[in-house]
Amino acid sequence: MEGKPQGRIVSGQSVRLDEAASTILAAITADSARETEKILFDFLSENIDEVSEFVSLLYGKYILRPEHIMSALHRSIGMFPEEFELVDGEPLVPSLASESPPEVEGSMSIPEALDLVAALKDMQSPPDIRAVFKKMGRPDALVLWNRALGEKPLIPKYRMTRAFAHHLEDYTPQRLRLACAVEDMGTVLRRAYHGILPHKFHIEPGYAFKGPSYKQWRYWSVPFENTHYDIVSGPRHFAHSVQGRVLVFDRAGEPVKGVTSSFDTSADCVVEIDHSGEVIEWLHTADDPDMWMREREERAVNPTTIKDGDHLRALAQSLQEGEQMRLIDGDRAYFHSQHVGGFIMPRRVFEMPLLITATRLQKNREEDWVDLRIEALDGFDPVKVGIANVQRSRLPVVEAFHHLAHSWVDVDPPIIGQFHALNIEEGTLKGAYLVRIDTSLGFSDAMQYSDILERDHGPE
């Protein structure tokens, strides 16, 4: 493996915060990208078994919110937020770092440092924030507070993967980047360094991976020619059977305790399980290591398909509180298109009685479609909340729809329609769908605009 230095391998020891922080700050102030990558690779190749700790100091979800800091300051110093000088337009991270001494004797490990700042959230016995300041030097504090508050990483992820790819002949930057979408970066870099990262992604028992992503589906039509659905309630996990021992990981690839499953563990395998431990899909078996690449009919325990748009709407309407529905291409692998698994449709707001106040024929469509202007009531006044597109052949046979034109025609008096919506943003129905005309309701039975706003979830 070309470019691998002959430095020491520090095994079983944690990386010290001051060493890691010095490396990070040296890397971001280097004169060139090449020099940045060399600094990172040289340090991490000597600490390759602890690369995950180093990565944890740069990337991850925030540990603290600014309000946790303000609470800690008030609790420890009796200082109100407006008294702390950081409020006067000062960025929070440098202001916090300035409270630490220029340097300190000794240093914490990275896990100890992350645990220390996380303890500031503890309402029962939190540490004195002044003691936290004194535990680290100013450069270390700059790096640690940046990570704790979830600020933009000091080193972009692409730079970290390129640092390894440009020093190892076996892997391209793209391969490492794609691997990091499915596995945690520390594992990817360590396996790449030792030359044991597969050139193509494989699910292997014992190796944690991240679950596929599911983008929001914002239409009432099916996304795939062979669309499968999976109604999800509660967390999903991945169970690995390795030589008779079961390891369980969450969708982020983190170990999970206290989750059991009843599948046969006599042979190595990987399965997706629901919150009750029941197997949903087989992803790897001893007889078929690439099971996850098969069609879903072969890997799913109970594969279910969606017939058409009407079936999709019926399923969406039947979702209960806390449930959401995955929409999956039944002809493709469990992972496809760079970590994508399909789409997700959350539980929506249904059966909203709203006024239909005008109609308009659409132009330039292969077959006639009609726009329906939808309005809610603001007290006794109608307020427009969206437009529904309805195929002309599927319009109910009522007098209001007999006179259609390419310009708006008022429906007078307005009639009540029951509508579904994919989402509500800024008081407007997105993906509005007419379920039926409700002749049992009158003008005053229409939904109030204030109720629409209460269901407003904004863009998702």
N, C-alpha and C positions, 0 to 999 in steps of 0.2 A: 504494500500500500504506500504509494509515493507521498512524500511530504510529512509522514508521521514522525514527530520528534522522538528522541530517545530519553525524554524527561521521566521523572518519577511518576508512578501511579500511586496516589494517596488513597489507600483503600480503607474503608470503614471509619474515616474521620470526616467530620462536618467541615465545610468551608467556613472560614471566619468572615464575619461581616466586613471588617476593615479591608481584608484582602480582596474580597469580591467587589466592594465599592470602589477601591482604588483602580481595579481593572476596568470597571465600567466607565469611570470618569476619564481614565486615560484613553479608552477606546473612543469616547464621544468627542474628545478634543484632539484626536490624531489628525495629521495633516492630509490624509487621504483615506479613501475607502479601503484600499489594499492594506494600509497600516492598521486601520481599525480591525479588519478581519484577522490580521496576524496576531495582534494583541489578544483578541478573544480566543483564537485557536490555541495559541501557546499556553495560555493559562488553563483552559479547559482540558487540553490534552494531558496536563499534569494532574488534573483532578477529575478525570473522566467518570469515575464511579460516583461522584457527587454532582454531576452536571445538572441533575434535576433540582438540587438545592439552589444552584446558581440561577437557573431558569425561573425558579419560584420567586426570586428577588426582583425579577423584571416583569413578569407577565401573570395575569390572573385577575379575577374579580376584586373589586375594592374590599378592603378589610374594615375601614372606618369611613364614616361620613363626616363632613365638617361639623355637624351638630354634636357628634361624639367628642370632638376636640373642644368645642365651646363648653360642653358640659364638664369635661375634665378640668378645664381651666377654672371654671367657676367653683368646682368642687375642691380643687387643690389650693387655689390661690385666692378664691373669693372674688375673682375678676369677672366682670360681665363682658360679653362679646365686644361691645362698643369701646371698651377700655383697652383692648388688646390692639397693638399697633398694626397688626396684619389687616385690620378692617379698612384702613385708609388706603384702599386700592392696591395693597400689597398682595402678591400671590401667596397662597397659603403655605405651600411646601417650603420655599426659601425662608419664610418668616419662622416656621417651626424649626427649621435647621439652624437658624441663627441663635436659637436658645440653647444649643449644645456648645460645649467648649470646643476650641480648635482641634484638640485631640485628647484621648483618654488612654490610661494604662489598661492593657488587656483588651479583649474584644469578645463579643458574643458570637455564637454560631448563627447562621442564617435562620434555622428553625427557632432558636431562642429569641432572636430579634423580632421575627414575625409574631410569635406568641406574646411577646411583651407588649407590642402596640395593640394587638387584638384584645388584650386584657382590659384596655381602657373602656371597652363596651360593657364590661361586667358591672352591673348595678349593685351587686352585693358587696364585693371587696375589691374594687379597682385599685391599681397602683396610683401613687402620687405622680402626676405628669412631670413634676420637676425631677423626680428620680429617673423617669424615662429619658428626659433630656440629657441627664448626666451620664447615662450608660453608654453613650456613643459620641464619637467625634463628629465635627460638623460635616465633613465629606460623607461619612457613613450615614448621617441623619438625612442628608439631602436625598440619597438613594432610597433609604428605607421609607421616609414619609411619602415620596413619590409613588412607591409601590403600594403602601398602605391605603392611600387615598384614591387609588385607581386612576392616577393621571396617565397621560400618554407615555408609553414605555420609553425609557431613555435610549434604548437600542431597538430599532424595529425588528420584528421577527424575521423578515426577509434577509436582513443583514446577518443575523445569527446563522441561519441555514446556509447562506452563501459563504460564511467563514469556514464552515466545514466542507462544503462541496468544492470550494476552490483549493483546499489542502488535501483532499482525498480523491483519488482517481476513479473510484468505483461508482460515485453517485453524482447526479446532476443536481443543481439547485431546485429544479422543478420536482424531481423525485422526492427530495427532502421536504419541500413545501407541501406536496400532496400527502406525504406520510404524516406530517404534523396536523393535518385536518382530521386524521383518524386516530392517531396515537398522540400521547403527550410528548412535547418537544424533547424533554430530557431522555426519554426512552429512545426516541428516534436518533438523537445525536449520539448516544452511547452505542446503540447497535450499529450505526453507520461507521463510527470510529473503529469498532472491532470487526467490521466487514460482514456482519451477520444480518443486516437489514435486507429483506428480499427486494429485488428490483421491481417487483409488482406487489401490490398489497395482498396479503393472505391473512385470513383469520386463523390464529393458532391458539390452542389451549394454553392458558397460563399467561398470555400476553394481553394486557388490557387494551381496549380500543374505545374510541368515542362512537356513540350511536349516530346514525345518519341524520341529516337535517331534513326538515319538512317545512317547505314554504307555505304561506297562507294561500288557499285557493279561494278566489273571489268571484266565481261564476257558478251558475246553476247547471252548466253542462258538465259531462264527465271529462276528465283530463286525458285519459288514455283509451285506446281501442279496447283493451282488456283491463278495465279498472277494478282492482280489488279494494275492499275496505276493511278497516280494523278499528273497532271502537275501543278507545283507550280511556280507562278510569284508574287513577292512581299511578304511581311510578312504575316504569319498566326497568328491568335489570338484565344483565348478561351473566349467565352462570357457566363457569368453566369446570369441567371435570378433568383433573390432571392426576393420573396414576391413583385413582380412587379418592382423591381429595377434591372438594368442591370449593372454588373461589368465586365470589360474586362481586361484580362491579356495577356501578351506576352508569348512566348514559354519558357522563363526562369522563369515564375511565377510572373513577376513584373506587377503592375497595369499600364494600358495604358489609356491615355486620348484622347478624340476626335475621337474615333472609334465607329461607330454606326452600328446597324444591324436591319433588318426588321422582325425578327422572332417573333412569338407570345410569349409575356412575361406574359400571364395571369397565367401560372403555372410554378413552379420552374423547371429549366432545365439547362443543360450545352451543348454547341455546339462549334464545331470548325468552324471558319469563315475565309474567305479570306480577302485580303486587301480592298475589296469593301464592306465588311460586309455581303456577301452572305454565307449562311450556307453550309458547305461542309459535315459535319458528325454530327449526333446526338449522344451524349455520355451519357446523363442522362436525363430522363424525369420522370415526376411525376408517370406515369403509369408503367414505366420500368426503375427503378434506375440503373440497371446493363446493360443498352443498350450498353455501350462501350465493353462489353464482348461478344456481339452477332457477328455473321458473318457479314462481311462488306456489303453484299447485304441488310441487314436489317437496318444498321445504316447510310449508305452513301446516300446522296440525289441523286447522279448520278454515281452509281458504273460502272466502265469500266474495262474490262479485256484485257490481252495480250494473243494472240492466241499461238504464238511460237517465236522462235528466229528471224525469218524474220520480224515479226510484231514489235518486240522490236527494231530492228535496224531502221525500218522505222519511228517509233515514236521518237527515239533518234535523227535521222537526221532532223526531223521536228521541233525540239526545237528551239525557238527564243532566241535572246540575253536576258539574265536575267532569263531564265526559267531553271528549272530542274525537273526531273521526279522521284517521289517516286514509289517504287516497293513494293507492300503490299501483304501479304498472306491473301487472301480473306476468308479463313476458320478460321482465328484466331482473337483474341481480338485486340482492339486498342493498348493496352499495352501487350507485351508478352516477355518472356525470360528476365526478369529483366530490364524493361524499354525500350526494343527494339521495334521499330515500323515497321521495315523492312529495305529496302535499298534505296539508292538515286543514281541516275545517272545524273550527271551534263551535260550541253551542251558541246559537244565535237567538235574536228576538223574533218571535213569530206571531202570526195572527193579529196584526195591527189594523183596527178599523179606521180607514182614512177616506177622505173625500176625493172622488174623481170629479174634477171641475172642468176639464177640457180634453179634447182629443185632437190628434193630428196624424195624417198619413205620412210615413217616412218616404223619402226619395232614394233612388239609386240602391235599392235592395232587390235581390233576386226574386223575392216574393213579397207581397205586401205586409208591412209591419205598421203597427200603430203605436204612437206615443200617448201615454195617459199622464196628464198633470195631476199630481197627488198633493193634497193639502191637509194639514191638521188644523185644529182650532186653537187660537190664542184668545181664550175667553169665548166670545161669540164670533170673532173675526177669523176667516180662513187665512192660513199662512202656508206658502208653498214649501214642501219638504222633499220633493224629488220628482223624477219622471220614470215611469215603468214602460218598458218596451214589450209589446205583446204581438204575437203573430196574429194577423187578421183572421185567419181561419179558426183560431182558438178563442176568439172573443165570445163572451156569452151573448146570446140572442136577446138583446134588450133594446128598447126604443132609442136610448141615448147613443147607441153605436150605429144607428142606421144612416146618419148624415156625417160622412167623413170627407175631409179635404186635406190638401197639402199645407194649409194654414190652420192655425188653431181655431177650433169650433167649441164654443162654450157648452158644457153640459148643464142645462138649466131646467129643473133644479139639480144640484149635484147629487150623485148617488154614492153609497158606501161600498167600498171594496175592502176585502180582507187581504192584507199584503204580508209578504215575507221580506226580509232585507238581509243581505250579506253582512252589512255593517252600517253603523250610523256615525257620520263624521260631520262636526259643526252643524248639527241639526238637520242633516240631509241624508236621506236613505240611499245607500250604495247597493247596487244590484237589486233594486226593488222588483218583486215578482208578484203578479196578481194571482191569488189563490182562487178567489171566487167573488162574485157580486153577492152582497148580503142584503136581501130585500126586507129582512126583518128589522133592520136598523134605519134610523132617520138621521137628519142633519146633525142634531144635537148629540148623537151617539158617537160621533167621530172622536178620535183620540186627541187629547190636548197636547199642544206644542211643548209644554213643560215636561210632559211624560216622555216625549221624544228626546228632549235634552238630557233627561236622567239616564237614558239608555245610550247616550253618546259616549263611545269608547275611543273616538279619535282614530287615526291611522294605526294599523297594527303591523 
